[in-house]
Amino acid sequence: MSSQTHPTVAVRPSAAPPARAVPRRRSNLWTVRAPIARRTYWVLALVGLFTPLVLWTMLAAWGGLDPTFLPAPLQVLNKTWTWITETGLMEDMGISIYRVVAGFLLSAVIALPLGLMIGSFRAVQALLEPLTDFVRYMPAVAFIPLVMLWVGIGEGSKIAIIFIGTFFQMVLMVAEDVRRVPAAQVEAAQTMGASRSELVEKVIFPSAKPALLDTLRITMGWAWTYLVVAELVAANSGLGYAILRAQRFLQTDTIFAGIIVIGLIGLITDQLFRLAHRRAFPWLYLKG
């Protein structure tokens, strides 16, 4: 049997695939809602905070403005230190914090259940929302004469002004937070036989909690903005009173110091609310 010789087939090496260009990684800085690195965030935050300070320092050093109208940052810092050590800044801070917190808490205690009812029941919405919407456009300072007649000129009047300034806004924001609860959740609970009170207590309110805490954070900021207005009412202490007294004597450095102190207290309060929100609802911050 003869052996059959098979021809040798030359196998050409396959050509290597052409190298693909590695796409450049795009920056997330200008991508809508894209996360950025924590380090980048803090760098940008510091730039945003210190840029006005640098511009203020340069403008004051220019010398073209009277220091009575625009004191230098160092002058304001020295005045703040004098206020701390000699003229009772800590006492003024304490009484102002008490007034703001008391007015805010009184507003929250009433506004939260009222807004929950307005957002949950159309009948309550029809009854109370138009009135609340009407009153919220009235400036709080316009109520000062009535507050002085009804409450007097003690601490209650300052707390009442802060209450008026925050309450009506808070009611409407709470009601809107409640209305944002998905209807599917309510319908599913109704299908399972949940009663009216169970719908409110176990479905609507728990679902709205994250938004409600954000609403409290925002309205706490408004409470601080009404501090100076509240301390117009026969006050003899507090940060707002100190600012108004300094205005009468053209002590611009004290005015700047008081405004900055109020801003710092408000910033700390805001960050505490953010921390509480993160601790209470950690699942909202999970990276998916």
Secondary structure, DSSP 8 states (H G I E B T S, - for coil): ---------------------------STTSTT----HHHHHHHHHHHHHHHHHHHHHHHHH--S-TTTS--HHHHHHHHHHHHHTS-HHHHHHHHHHHHHHHHHHHHHHHHHHHHHHHH-HHHHHHHHHHHHHHTTS-GGGGHHHHHHHT-SSHHHHHHHHHHHHHHHHHHHHHHHHHTS-HHHHHHHHHTT--HHHHIIIIIHHHHHHHHHHHHHHHHHHHHHTHHHHTTTT-SSSHHHHHHHHHHTT-HHHHHHHHHHHHHHHHHHHHHHHHHHHHH-GGGG---
